[in-house]
């Protein structure tokens, strides 16, 4: 479909094409630091178009999930994209408990045990 872009010295955004990818999804969490579970998509640009560097809107299952900045991606090239926190996955973290004990009357022996 042809579009006309005015030549008026201002910025204009135009949709060039719409591409859909089949991502491999990875959940990542470091419970000791945060119980948030982050979702990352690993994608191969299987389109015939190079993806130009710039801002992009990311949709998952037809729902908007994130705005991101993409570096240039050639056709056939693999790239990753952070999809933010996945609120559908919950993690609980119990800090380890430390127990100290000593034994021996003349020769002391200290023992430290961690349980979680």
C-alpha angles and dihedrals in degrees: 000000000000120000131189118226114202116234095222102128093255132110119266126188118210130181107237097180142334118235129186123203135195104229130199104227125215126190115208130187137162101195095191089061101033137345091222113117113217123208120214126184122212110201140177115214096235093171126101090240129086112233108235121222112264147081118325136185114228123210127188119192089352092303124114110246108163152355113228142168115241127201116221112290122194123214108279093019121128121230139168130228128192113229095189128232117350103218091187090072119068127194128188123199127200114195113233116261117228121215123190123195136172128203137181132063101227101013111044120213120190122206127191119195128187122201131178 
